[in-house]
Amino acid sequence: MLSPSTRRLDLTLKRDLYAEAGTAAYWVLDPQVPSITTWTLRGGTFEQTGYAAAADSLTAYLPFPVTVCPDDLVR
């Protein structure tokens, strides 16, 4: 979950550290929009594989199959 004080770190350094550690997927929930963005590790770097905002739904498959709606996650 992004917060104003760690937003930049969560979207850059933290994501890069998870990639270096071999984490298969990285998700970021932004409660201000609300939105969710997912990245999947491919070839040692994260590629954005999903995005949904407000009432849109997103189906992700890593680390497990799930469908989420950002509005439902920030209530």
mmCIF file of the N, C-alpha and C atoms, coordinates in Angstrom:
data_MODEL
# 
_entry.id   MODEL 
# 
loop_
_atom_site.group_PDB 
_atom_site.id 
_atom_site.type_symbol 
_atom_site.label_atom_id 
_atom_site.label_alt_id 
_atom_site.label_comp_id 
_atom_site.label_asym_id 
_atom_site.label_entity_id 
_atom_site.label_seq_id 
_atom_site.pdbx_PDB_ins_code 
_atom_site.Cartn_x 
_atom_site.Cartn_y 
_atom_site.Cartn_z 
_atom_site.occupancy 
_atom_site.B_iso_or_equiv 
_atom_site.pdbx_formal_charge 
_atom_site.auth_seq_id 
_atom_site.auth_comp_id 
_atom_site.auth_asym_id 
_atom_site.auth_atom_id 
_atom_site.pdbx_PDB_model_num 
ATOM 1   N N  . MET A 1 1  ? 0.850   -1.162  0.000   1.00 0.00 ? 1  MET A N  1 
ATOM 2   C CA . MET A 1 1  ? 0.000   0.000   0.000   1.00 0.00 ? 1  MET A CA 1 
ATOM 3   C C  . MET A 1 1  ? 0.900   1.230   0.000   1.00 0.00 ? 1  MET A C  1 
ATOM 4   N N  . LEU A 1 2  ? 0.670   2.102   -0.963  1.00 0.00 ? 2  LEU A N  1 
ATOM 5   C CA . LEU A 1 2  ? 1.463   3.328   -1.039  1.00 0.00 ? 2  LEU A CA 1 
ATOM 6   C C  . LEU A 1 2  ? 1.038   4.306   0.042   1.00 0.00 ? 2  LEU A C  1 
ATOM 7   N N  . SER A 1 3  ? 2.007   4.997   0.571   1.00 0.00 ? 3  SER A N  1 
ATOM 8   C CA . SER A 1 3  ? 1.725   6.109   1.479   1.00 0.00 ? 3  SER A CA 1 
ATOM 9   C C  . SER A 1 3  ? 2.532   7.298   0.970   1.00 0.00 ? 3  SER A C  1 
ATOM 10  N N  . PRO A 1 4  ? 2.081   8.509   1.262   1.00 0.00 ? 4  PRO A N  1 
ATOM 11  C CA . PRO A 1 4  ? 2.799   9.684   0.759   1.00 0.00 ? 4  PRO A CA 1 
ATOM 12  C C  . PRO A 1 4  ? 4.281   9.694   1.146   1.00 0.00 ? 4  PRO A C  1 
ATOM 13  N N  . SER A 1 5  ? 4.604   9.201   2.320   1.00 0.00 ? 5  SER A N  1 
ATOM 14  C CA . SER A 1 5  ? 5.995   9.279   2.782   1.00 0.00 ? 5  SER A CA 1 
ATOM 15  C C  . SER A 1 5  ? 6.919   8.246   2.129   1.00 0.00 ? 5  SER A C  1 
ATOM 16  N N  . THR A 1 6  ? 6.368   7.147   1.597   1.00 0.00 ? 6  THR A N  1 
ATOM 17  C CA . THR A 1 6  ? 7.219   6.100   1.005   1.00 0.00 ? 6  THR A CA 1 
ATOM 18  C C  . THR A 1 6  ? 6.918   5.845   -0.467  1.00 0.00 ? 6  THR A C  1 
ATOM 19  N N  . ARG A 1 7  ? 6.058   6.635   -1.064  1.00 0.00 ? 7  ARG A N  1 
ATOM 20  C CA . ARG A 1 7  ? 5.604   6.415   -2.440  1.00 0.00 ? 7  ARG A CA 1 
ATOM 21  C C  . ARG A 1 7  ? 6.773   6.200   -3.415  1.00 0.00 ? 7  ARG A C  1 
ATOM 22  N N  . ARG A 1 8  ? 7.714   7.127   -3.433  1.00 0.00 ? 8  ARG A N  1 
ATOM 23  C CA . ARG A 1 8  ? 8.827   7.052   -4.384  1.00 0.00 ? 8  ARG A CA 1 
ATOM 24  C C  . ARG A 1 8  ? 9.667   5.792   -4.160  1.00 0.00 ? 8  ARG A C  1 
ATOM 25  N N  . LEU A 1 9  ? 9.941   5.469   -2.907  1.00 0.00 ? 9  LEU A N  1 
ATOM 26  C CA . LEU A 1 9  ? 10.730  4.268   -2.603  1.00 0.00 ? 9  LEU A CA 1 
ATOM 27  C C  . LEU A 1 9  ? 10.001  2.995   -3.003  1.00 0.00 ? 9  LEU A C  1 
ATOM 28  N N  . ASP A 1 10 ? 8.685   2.950   -2.754  1.00 0.00 ? 10 ASP A N  1 
ATOM 29  C CA . ASP A 1 10 ? 7.905   1.760   -3.095  1.00 0.00 ? 10 ASP A CA 1 
ATOM 30  C C  . ASP A 1 10 ? 7.881   1.503   -4.598  1.00 0.00 ? 10 ASP A C  1 
ATOM 31  N N  . LEU A 1 11 ? 7.892   2.579   -5.389  1.00 0.00 ? 11 LEU A N  1 
ATOM 32  C CA . LEU A 1 11 ? 7.788   2.435   -6.841  1.00 0.00 ? 11 LEU A CA 1 
ATOM 33  C C  . LEU A 1 11 ? 9.136   2.311   -7.542  1.00 0.00 ? 11 LEU A C  1 
ATOM 34  N N  . THR A 1 12 ? 10.222  2.444   -6.795  1.00 0.00 ? 12 THR A N  1 
ATOM 35  C CA . THR A 1 12 ? 11.555  2.340   -7.409  1.00 0.00 ? 12 THR A CA 1 
ATOM 36  C C  . THR A 1 12 ? 12.436  1.371   -6.628  1.00 0.00 ? 12 THR A C  1 
ATOM 37  N N  . LEU A 1 13 ? 13.062  1.849   -5.579  1.00 0.00 ? 13 LEU A N  1 
ATOM 38  C CA . LEU A 1 13 ? 14.048  1.056   -4.841  1.00 0.00 ? 13 LEU A CA 1 
ATOM 39  C C  . LEU A 1 13 ? 13.471  -0.247  -4.296  1.00 0.00 ? 13 LEU A C  1 
ATOM 40  N N  . LYS A 1 14 ? 12.332  -0.175  -3.643  1.00 0.00 ? 14 LYS A N  1 
ATOM 41  C CA . LYS A 1 14 ? 11.744  -1.380  -3.043  1.00 0.00 ? 14 LYS A CA 1 
ATOM 42  C C  . LYS A 1 14 ? 11.409  -2.408  -4.123  1.00 0.00 ? 14 LYS A C  1 
ATOM 43  N N  . ARG A 1 15 ? 10.823  -1.948  -5.224  1.00 0.00 ? 15 ARG A N  1 
ATOM 44  C CA . ARG A 1 15 ? 10.491  -2.860  -6.322  1.00 0.00 ? 15 ARG A CA 1 
ATOM 45  C C  . ARG A 1 15 ? 11.762  -3.506  -6.870  1.00 0.00 ? 15 ARG A C  1 
ATOM 46  N N  . ASP A 1 16 ? 12.827  -2.715  -7.033  1.00 0.00 ? 16 ASP A N  1 
ATOM 47  C CA . ASP A 1 16 ? 14.095  -3.257  -7.536  1.00 0.00 ? 16 ASP A CA 1 
ATOM 48  C C  . ASP A 1 16 ? 14.699  -4.283  -6.578  1.00 0.00 ? 16 ASP A C  1 
ATOM 49  N N  . LEU A 1 17 ? 14.590  -4.035  -5.281  1.00 0.00 ? 17 LEU A N  1 
ATOM 50  C CA . LEU A 1 17 ? 15.106  -4.988  -4.289  1.00 0.00 ? 17 LEU A CA 1 
ATOM 51  C C  . LEU A 1 17 ? 14.345  -6.306  -4.340  1.00 0.00 ? 17 LEU A C  1 
ATOM 52  N N  . TYR A 1 18 ? 13.029  -6.235  -4.506  1.00 0.00 ? 18 TYR A N  1 
ATOM 53  C CA . TYR A 1 18 ? 12.245  -7.464  -4.641  1.00 0.00 ? 18 TYR A CA 1 
ATOM 54  C C  . TYR A 1 18 ? 12.636  -8.217  -5.911  1.00 0.00 ? 18 TYR A C  1 
ATOM 55  N N  . ALA A 1 19 ? 12.906  -7.508  -6.990  1.00 0.00 ? 19 ALA A N  1 
ATOM 56  C CA . ALA A 1 19 ? 13.341  -8.161  -8.229  1.00 0.00 ? 19 ALA A CA 1 
ATOM 57  C C  . ALA A 1 19 ? 14.678  -8.864  -8.022  1.00 0.00 ? 19 ALA A C  1 
ATOM 58  N N  . GLU A 1 20 ? 15.616  -8.196  -7.370  1.00 0.00 ? 20 GLU A N  1 
ATOM 59  C CA . GLU A 1 20 ? 16.927  -8.802  -7.096  1.00 0.00 ? 20 GLU A CA 1 
ATOM 60  C C  . GLU A 1 20 ? 16.796  -10.053 -6.236  1.00 0.00 ? 20 GLU A C  1 
ATOM 61  N N  . ALA A 1 21 ? 15.801  -10.077 -5.353  1.00 0.00 ? 21 ALA A N  1 
ATOM 62  C CA . ALA A 1 21 ? 15.586  -11.229 -4.480  1.00 0.00 ? 21 ALA A CA 1 
ATOM 63  C C  . ALA A 1 21 ? 14.849  -12.363 -5.189  1.00 0.00 ? 21 ALA A C  1 
ATOM 64  N N  . GLY A 1 22 ? 14.367  -12.106 -6.416  1.00 0.00 ? 22 GLY A N  1 
ATOM 65  C CA . GLY A 1 22 ? 13.685  -13.146 -7.175  1.00 0.00 ? 22 GLY A CA 1 
ATOM 66  C C  . GLY A 1 22 ? 12.207  -13.287 -6.876  1.00 0.00 ? 22 GLY A C  1 
ATOM 67  N N  . THR A 1 23 ? 11.606  -12.276 -6.279  1.00 0.00 ? 23 THR A N  1 
ATOM 68  C CA . THR A 1 23 ? 10.173  -12.301 -5.988  1.00 0.00 ? 23 THR A CA 1 
ATOM 69  C C  . THR A 1 23 ? 9.401   -12.345 -7.306  1.00 0.00 ? 23 THR A C  1 
ATOM 70  N N  . ALA A 1 24 ? 8.463   -13.280 -7.444  1.00 0.00 ? 24 ALA A N  1 
ATOM 71  C CA . ALA A 1 24 ? 7.779   -13.506 -8.717  1.00 0.00 ? 24 ALA A CA 1 
ATOM 72  C C  . ALA A 1 24 ? 6.813   -12.395 -9.106  1.00 0.00 ? 24 ALA A C  1 
ATOM 73  N N  . ALA A 1 25 ? 6.204   -11.739 -8.125  1.00 0.00 ? 25 ALA A N  1 
ATOM 74  C CA . ALA A 1 25 ? 5.203   -10.714 -8.428  1.00 0.00 ? 25 ALA A CA 1 
ATOM 75  C C  . ALA A 1 25 ? 5.292   -9.591  -7.407  1.00 0.00 ? 25 ALA A C  1 
ATOM 76  N N  . TYR A 1 26 ? 4.954   -8.393  -7.856  1.00 0.00 ? 26 TYR A N  1 
ATOM 77  C CA . TYR A 1 26 ? 4.961   -7.209  -6.993  1.00 0.00 ? 26 TYR A CA 1 
ATOM 78  C C  . TYR A 1 26 ? 3.681   -6.439  -7.271  1.00 0.00 ? 26 TYR A C  1 
ATOM 79  N N  . TRP A 1 27 ? 2.925   -6.181  -6.220  1.00 0.00 ? 27 TRP A N  1 
ATOM 80  C CA . TRP A 1 27 ? 1.655   -5.463  -6.346  1.00 0.00 ? 27 TRP A CA 1 
ATOM 81  C C  . TRP A 1 27 ? 1.733   -4.173  -5.557  1.00 0.00 ? 27 TRP A C  1 
ATOM 82  N N  . VAL A 1 28 ? 1.141   -3.114  -6.087  1.00 0.00 ? 28 VAL A N  1 
ATOM 83  C CA . VAL A 1 28 ? 1.081   -1.840  -5.372  1.00 0.00 ? 28 VAL A CA 1 
ATOM 84  C C  . VAL A 1 28 ? -0.353  -1.327  -5.399  1.00 0.00 ? 28 VAL A C  1 
ATOM 85  N N  . LEU A 1 29 ? -0.888  -1.088  -4.222  1.00 0.00 ? 29 LEU A N  1 
ATOM 86  C CA . LEU A 1 29 ? -2.214  -0.498  -4.072  1.00 0.00 ? 29 LEU A CA 1 
ATOM 87  C C  . LEU A 1 29 ? -2.037  0.974   -3.737  1.00 0.00 ? 29 LEU A C  1 
ATOM 88  N N  . ASP A 1 30 ? -2.643  1.835   -4.539  1.00 0.00 ? 30 ASP A N  1 
ATOM 89  C CA . ASP A 1 30 ? -2.598  3.278   -4.300  1.00 0.00 ? 30 ASP A CA 1 
ATOM 90  C C  . ASP A 1 30 ? -3.968  3.715   -3.802  1.00 0.00 ? 30 ASP A C  1 
ATOM 91  N N  . PRO A 1 31 ? -4.114  3.975   -2.508  1.00 0.00 ? 31 PRO A N  1 
ATOM 92  C CA . PRO A 1 31 ? -5.419  4.324   -1.958  1.00 0.00 ? 31 PRO A CA 1 
ATOM 93  C C  . PRO A 1 31 ? -5.904  5.707   -2.384  1.00 0.00 ? 31 PRO A C  1 
ATOM 94  N N  . GLN A 1 32 ? -5.024  6.553   -2.885  1.00 0.00 ? 32 GLN A N  1 
ATOM 95  C CA . GLN A 1 32 ? -5.440  7.891   -3.294  1.00 0.00 ? 32 GLN A CA 1 
ATOM 96  C C  . GLN A 1 32 ? -6.247  7.872   -4.582  1.00 0.00 ? 32 GLN A C  1 
ATOM 97  N N  . VAL A 1 33 ? -6.012  6.916   -5.479  1.00 0.00 ? 33 VAL A N  1 
ATOM 98  C CA . VAL A 1 33 ? -6.699  6.908   -6.777  1.00 0.00 ? 33 VAL A CA 1 
ATOM 99  C C  . VAL A 1 33 ? -8.121  6.351   -6.674  1.00 0.00 ? 33 VAL A C  1 
ATOM 100 N N  . PRO A 1 34 ? -8.470  5.246   -6.128  1.00 0.00 ? 34 PRO A N  1 
ATOM 101 C CA . PRO A 1 34 ? -7.671  4.071   -5.786  1.00 0.00 ? 34 PRO A CA 1 
ATOM 102 C C  . PRO A 1 34 ? -7.332  3.250   -7.038  1.00 0.00 ? 34 PRO A C  1 
ATOM 103 N N  . SER A 1 35 ? -6.177  2.588   -6.969  1.00 0.00 ? 35 SER A N  1 
ATOM 104 C CA . SER A 1 35 ? -5.757  1.739   -8.086  1.00 0.00 ? 35 SER A CA 1 
ATOM 105 C C  . SER A 1 35 ? -4.847  0.636   -7.568  1.00 0.00 ? 35 SER A C  1 
ATOM 106 N N  . ILE A 1 36 ? -4.703  -0.381  -8.394  1.00 0.00 ? 36 ILE A N  1 
ATOM 107 C CA . ILE A 1 36 ? -3.748  -1.446  -8.111  1.00 0.00 ? 36 ILE A CA 1 
ATOM 108 C C  . ILE A 1 36 ? -2.956  -1.703  -9.387  1.00 0.00 ? 36 ILE A C  1 
ATOM 109 N N  . THR A 1 37 ? -1.647  -1.829  -9.220  1.00 0.00 ? 37 THR A N  1 
ATOM 110 C CA . THR A 1 37 ? -0.748  -2.127  -10.333 1.00 0.00 ? 37 THR A CA 1 
ATOM 111 C C  . THR A 1 37 ? 0.021   -3.387  -9.974  1.00 0.00 ? 37 THR A C  1 
ATOM 112 N N  . THR A 1 38 ? 0.131   -4.301  -10.935 1.00 0.00 ? 38 THR A N  1 
ATOM 113 C CA . THR A 1 38 ? 0.886   -5.530  -10.700 1.00 0.00 ? 38 THR A CA 1 
ATOM 114 C C  . THR A 1 38 ? 2.044   -5.616  -11.686 1.00 0.00 ? 38 THR A C  1 
ATOM 115 N N  . TRP A 1 39 ? 3.145   -6.171  -11.200 1.00 0.00 ? 39 TRP A N  1 
ATOM 116 C CA . TRP A 1 39 ? 4.317   -6.430  -12.023 1.00 0.00 ? 39 TRP A CA 1 
ATOM 117 C C  . TRP A 1 39 ? 4.675   -7.899  -11.866 1.00 0.00 ? 39 TRP A C  1 
ATOM 118 N N  . THR A 1 40 ? 5.200   -8.504  -12.928 1.00 0.00 ? 40 THR A N  1 
ATOM 119 C CA . THR A 1 40 ? 5.656   -9.889  -12.914 1.00 0.00 ? 40 THR A CA 1 
ATOM 120 C C  . THR A 1 40 ? 7.137   -9.909  -13.280 1.00 0.00 ? 40 THR A C  1 
ATOM 121 N N  . LEU A 1 41 ? 7.898   -10.712 -12.549 1.00 0.00 ? 41 LEU A N  1 
ATOM 122 C CA . LEU A 1 41 ? 9.338   -10.807 -12.789 1.00 0.00 ? 41 LEU A CA 1 
ATOM 123 C C  . LEU A 1 41 ? 9.599   -11.625 -14.044 1.00 0.00 ? 41 LEU A C  1 
ATOM 124 N N  . ARG A 1 42 ? 10.312  -11.010 -14.992 1.00 0.00 ? 42 ARG A N  1 
ATOM 125 C CA . ARG A 1 42 ? 10.681  -11.688 -16.238 1.00 0.00 ? 42 ARG A CA 1 
ATOM 126 C C  . ARG A 1 42 ? 12.114  -11.315 -16.575 1.00 0.00 ? 42 ARG A C  1 
ATOM 127 N N  . GLY A 1 43 ? 12.966  -12.299 -16.674 1.00 0.00 ? 43 GLY A N  1 
ATOM 128 C CA . GLY A 1 43 ? 14.358  -12.039 -17.018 1.00 0.00 ? 43 GLY A CA 1 
ATOM 129 C C  . GLY A 1 43 ? 15.083  -11.172 -16.011 1.00 0.00 ? 43 GLY A C  1 
ATOM 130 N N  . GLY A 1 44 ? 14.685  -11.265 -14.751 1.00 0.00 ? 44 GLY A N  1 
ATOM 131 C CA . GLY A 1 44 ? 15.360  -10.520 -13.694 1.00 0.00 ? 44 GLY A CA 1 
ATOM 132 C C  . GLY A 1 44 ? 14.845  -9.119  -13.444 1.00 0.00 ? 44 GLY A C  1 
ATOM 133 N N  . THR A 1 45 ? 13.872  -8.669  -14.248 1.00 0.00 ? 45 THR A N  1 
ATOM 134 C CA . THR A 1 45 ? 13.281  -7.345  -14.022 1.00 0.00 ? 45 THR A CA 1 
ATOM 135 C C  . THR A 1 45 ? 11.760  -7.452  -14.033 1.00 0.00 ? 45 THR A C  1 
ATOM 136 N N  . PHE A 1 46 ? 11.125  -6.525  -13.354 1.00 0.00 ? 46 PHE A N  1 
ATOM 137 C CA . PHE A 1 46 ? 9.668   -6.510  -13.314 1.00 0.00 ? 46 PHE A CA 1 
ATOM 138 C C  . PHE A 1 46 ? 9.100   -5.822  -14.546 1.00 0.00 ? 46 PHE A C  1 
ATOM 139 N N  . GLU A 1 47 ? 8.082   -6.450  -15.131 1.00 0.00 ? 47 GLU A N  1 
ATOM 140 C CA . GLU A 1 47 ? 7.304   -5.864  -16.217 1.00 0.00 ? 47 GLU A CA 1 
ATOM 141 C C  . GLU A 1 47 ? 5.892   -5.660  -15.702 1.00 0.00 ? 47 GLU A C  1 
ATOM 142 N N  . GLN A 1 48 ? 5.317   -4.496  -15.970 1.00 0.00 ? 48 GLN A N  1 
ATOM 143 C CA . GLN A 1 48 ? 3.943   -4.251  -15.535 1.00 0.00 ? 48 GLN A CA 1 
ATOM 144 C C  . GLN A 1 48 ? 3.017   -5.186  -16.298 1.00 0.00 ? 48 GLN A C  1 
ATOM 145 N N  . THR A 1 49 ? 2.191   -5.920  -15.548 1.00 0.00 ? 49 THR A N  1 
ATOM 146 C CA . THR A 1 49 ? 1.297   -6.895  -16.169 1.00 0.00 ? 49 THR A CA 1 
ATOM 147 C C  . THR A 1 49 ? -0.166  -6.618  -15.891 1.00 0.00 ? 49 THR A C  1 
ATOM 148 N N  . GLY A 1 50 ? -0.451  -5.625  -15.061 1.00 0.00 ? 50 GLY A N  1 
ATOM 149 C CA . GLY A 1 50 ? -1.845  -5.320  -14.799 1.00 0.00 ? 50 GLY A CA 1 
ATOM 150 C C  . GLY A 1 50 ? -2.029  -3.973  -14.146 1.00 0.00 ? 50 GLY A C  1 
ATOM 151 N N  . TYR A 1 51 ? -3.207  -3.393  -14.396 1.00 0.00 ? 51 TYR A N  1 
ATOM 152 C CA . TYR A 1 51 ? -3.573  -2.126  -13.765 1.00 0.00 ? 51 TYR A CA 1 
ATOM 153 C C  . TYR A 1 51 ? -5.088  -2.030  -13.761 1.00 0.00 ? 51 TYR A C  1 
ATOM 154 N N  . ALA A 1 52 ? -5.635  -1.594  -12.641 1.00 0.00 ? 52 ALA A N  1 
ATOM 155 C CA . ALA A 1 52 ? -7.067  -1.322  -12.551 1.00 0.00 ? 52 ALA A CA 1 
ATOM 156 C C  . ALA A 1 52 ? -7.265  -0.160  -11.599 1.00 0.00 ? 52 ALA A C  1 
ATOM 157 N N  . ALA A 1 53 ? -8.260  0.666   -11.895 1.00 0.00 ? 53 ALA A N  1 
ATOM 158 C CA . ALA A 1 53 ? -8.565  1.814   -11.049 1.00 0.00 ? 53 ALA A CA 1 
ATOM 159 C C  . ALA A 1 53 ? -10.048 1.827   -10.713 1.00 0.00 ? 53 ALA A C  1 
ATOM 160 N N  . ALA A 1 54 ? -10.337 2.356   -9.530  1.00 0.00 ? 54 ALA A N  1 
ATOM 161 C CA . ALA A 1 54 ? -11.711 2.572   -9.059  1.00 0.00 ? 54 ALA A CA 1 
ATOM 162 C C  . ALA A 1 54 ? -12.513 1.270   -9.099  1.00 0.00 ? 54 ALA A C  1 
ATOM 163 N N  . ALA A 1 55 ? -13.595 1.247   -9.875  1.00 0.00 ? 55 ALA A N  1 
ATOM 164 C CA . ALA A 1 55 ? -14.495 0.091   -9.886  1.00 0.00 ? 55 ALA A CA 1 
ATOM 165 C C  . ALA A 1 55 ? -14.081 -0.982  -10.889 1.00 0.00 ? 55 ALA A C  1 
ATOM 166 N N  . ASP A 1 56 ? -13.019 -0.742  -11.657 1.00 0.00 ? 56 ASP A N  1 
ATOM 167 C CA . ASP A 1 56 ? -12.533 -1.766  -12.589 1.00 0.00 ? 56 ASP A CA 1 
ATOM 168 C C  . ASP A 1 56 ? -11.986 -2.953  -11.801 1.00 0.00 ? 56 ASP A C  1 
ATOM 169 N N  . SER A 1 57 ? -12.017 -4.123  -12.415 1.00 0.00 ? 57 SER A N  1 
ATOM 170 C CA . SER A 1 57 ? -11.440 -5.287  -11.743 1.00 0.00 ? 57 SER A CA 1 
ATOM 171 C C  . SER A 1 57 ? -10.159 -5.708  -12.456 1.00 0.00 ? 57 SER A C  1 
ATOM 172 N N  . LEU A 1 58 ? -9.317  -6.377  -11.706 1.00 0.00 ? 58 LEU A N  1 
ATOM 173 C CA . LEU A 1 58 ? -8.037  -6.868  -12.209 1.00 0.00 ? 58 LEU A CA 1 
ATOM 174 C C  . LEU A 1 58 ? -7.911  -8.327  -11.805 1.00 0.00 ? 58 LEU A C  1 
ATOM 175 N N  . THR A 1 59 ? -7.565  -9.175  -12.759 1.00 0.00 ? 59 THR A N  1 
ATOM 176 C CA . THR A 1 59 ? -7.276  -10.568 -12.447 1.00 0.00 ? 59 THR A CA 1 
ATOM 177 C C  . THR A 1 59 ? -5.771  -10.769 -12.558 1.00 0.00 ? 59 THR A C  1 
ATOM 178 N N  . ALA A 1 60 ? -5.186  -11.212 -11.474 1.00 0.00 ? 60 ALA A N  1 
ATOM 179 C CA . ALA A 1 60 ? -3.752  -11.506 -11.425 1.00 0.00 ? 60 ALA A CA 1 
ATOM 180 C C  . ALA A 1 60 ? -3.584  -13.008 -11.225 1.00 0.00 ? 60 ALA A C  1 
ATOM 181 N N  . TYR A 1 61 ? -2.458  -13.535 -11.682 1.00 0.00 ? 61 TYR A N  1 
ATOM 182 C CA . TYR A 1 61 ? -2.233  -14.979 -11.592 1.00 0.00 ? 61 TYR A CA 1 
ATOM 183 C C  . TYR A 1 61 ? -1.049  -15.347 -10.714 1.00 0.00 ? 61 TYR A C  1 
ATOM 184 N N  . LEU A 1 62 ? -0.222  -14.366 -10.368 1.00 0.00 ? 62 LEU A N  1 
ATOM 185 C CA . LEU A 1 62 ? 0.904   -14.610 -9.469  1.00 0.00 ? 62 LEU A CA 1 
ATOM 186 C C  . LEU A 1 62 ? 0.816   -13.669 -8.289  1.00 0.00 ? 62 LEU A C  1 
ATOM 187 N N  . PRO A 1 63 ? 1.069   -14.078 -7.109  1.00 0.00 ? 63 PRO A N  1 
ATOM 188 C CA . PRO A 1 63 ? 1.541   -15.398 -6.718  1.00 0.00 ? 63 PRO A CA 1 
ATOM 189 C C  . PRO A 1 63 ? 0.437   -16.450 -6.671  1.00 0.00 ? 63 PRO A C  1 
ATOM 190 N N  . PHE A 1 64 ? -0.827  -16.027 -6.897  1.00 0.00 ? 64 PHE A N  1 
ATOM 191 C CA . PHE A 1 64 ? -1.959  -16.944 -6.934  1.00 0.00 ? 64 PHE A CA 1 
ATOM 192 C C  . PHE A 1 64 ? -3.058  -16.264 -7.737  1.00 0.00 ? 64 PHE A C  1 
ATOM 193 N N  . PRO A 1 65 ? -3.979  -17.031 -8.341  1.00 0.00 ? 65 PRO A N  1 
ATOM 194 C CA . PRO A 1 65 ? -5.056  -16.420 -9.112  1.00 0.00 ? 65 PRO A CA 1 
ATOM 195 C C  . PRO A 1 65 ? -6.047  -15.701 -8.195  1.00 0.00 ? 65 PRO A C  1 
ATOM 196 N N  . VAL A 1 66 ? -6.331  -14.452 -8.525  1.00 0.00 ? 66 VAL A N  1 
ATOM 197 C CA . VAL A 1 66 ? -7.280  -13.667 -7.741  1.00 0.00 ? 66 VAL A CA 1 
ATOM 198 C C  . VAL A 1 66 ? -7.785  -12.510 -8.601  1.00 0.00 ? 66 VAL A C  1 
ATOM 199 N N  . THR A 1 67 ? -9.044  -12.139 -8.401  1.00 0.00 ? 67 THR A N  1 
ATOM 200 C CA . THR A 1 67 ? -9.623  -10.965 -9.044  1.00 0.00 ? 67 THR A CA 1 
ATOM 201 C C  . THR A 1 67 ? -9.947  -9.960  -7.963  1.00 0.00 ? 67 THR A C  1 
ATOM 202 N N  . VAL A 1 68 ? -9.491  -8.718  -8.152  1.00 0.00 ? 68 VAL A N  1 
ATOM 203 C CA . VAL A 1 68 ? -9.692  -7.672  -7.152  1.00 0.00 ? 68 VAL A CA 1 
ATOM 204 C C  . VAL A 1 68 ? -10.227 -6.409  -7.814  1.00 0.00 ? 68 VAL A C  1 
ATOM 205 N N  . CYS A 1 69 ? -10.900 -5.610  -7.007  1.00 0.00 ? 69 CYS A N  1 
ATOM 206 C CA . CYS A 1 69 ? -11.412 -4.306  -7.413  1.00 0.00 ? 69 CYS A CA 1 
ATOM 207 C C  . CYS A 1 69 ? -10.827 -3.277  -6.447  1.00 0.00 ? 69 CYS A C  1 
ATOM 208 N N  . PRO A 1 70 ? -10.072 -2.303  -6.929  1.00 0.00 ? 70 PRO A N  1 
ATOM 209 C CA . PRO A 1 70 ? -9.437  -1.337  -6.028  1.00 0.00 ? 70 PRO A CA 1 
ATOM 210 C C  . PRO A 1 70 ? -10.404 -0.648  -5.069  1.00 0.00 ? 70 PRO A C  1 
ATOM 211 N N  . ASP A 1 71 ? -11.589 -0.285  -5.540  1.00 0.00 ? 71 ASP A N  1 
ATOM 212 C CA . ASP A 1 71 ? -12.565 0.351   -4.644  1.00 0.00 ? 71 ASP A CA 1 
ATOM 213 C C  . ASP A 1 71 ? -12.868 -0.521  -3.431  1.00 0.00 ? 71 ASP A C  1 
ATOM 214 N N  . ASP A 1 72 ? -12.946 -1.835  -3.641  1.00 0.00 ? 72 ASP A N  1 
ATOM 215 C CA . ASP A 1 72 ? -13.258 -2.750  -2.538  1.00 0.00 ? 72 ASP A CA 1 
ATOM 216 C C  . ASP A 1 72 ? -12.111 -2.865  -1.533  1.00 0.00 ? 72 ASP A C  1 
ATOM 217 N N  . LEU A 1 73 ? -10.903 -2.585  -1.966  1.00 0.00 ? 73 LEU A N  1 
ATOM 218 C CA . LEU A 1 73 ? -9.737  -2.746  -1.095  1.00 0.00 ? 73 LEU A CA 1 
ATOM 219 C C  . LEU A 1 73 ? -9.463  -1.543  -0.201  1.00 0.00 ? 73 LEU A C  1 
ATOM 220 N N  . VAL A 1 74 ? -10.050 -0.403  -0.505  1.00 0.00 ? 74 VAL A N  1 
ATOM 221 C CA . VAL A 1 74 ? -9.756  0.803   0.280   1.00 0.00 ? 74 VAL A CA 1 
ATOM 222 C C  . VAL A 1 74 ? -10.949 1.310   1.082   1.00 0.00 ? 74 VAL A C  1 
ATOM 223 N N  . ARG A 1 75 ? -11.996 0.560   1.151   1.00 0.00 ? 75 ARG A N  1 
ATOM 224 C CA . ARG A 1 75 ? -13.169 0.974   1.938   1.00 0.00 ? 75 ARG A CA 1 
ATOM 225 C C  . ARG A 1 75 ? -12.901 0.870   3.398   1.00 0.00 ? 75 ARG A C  1 
# 
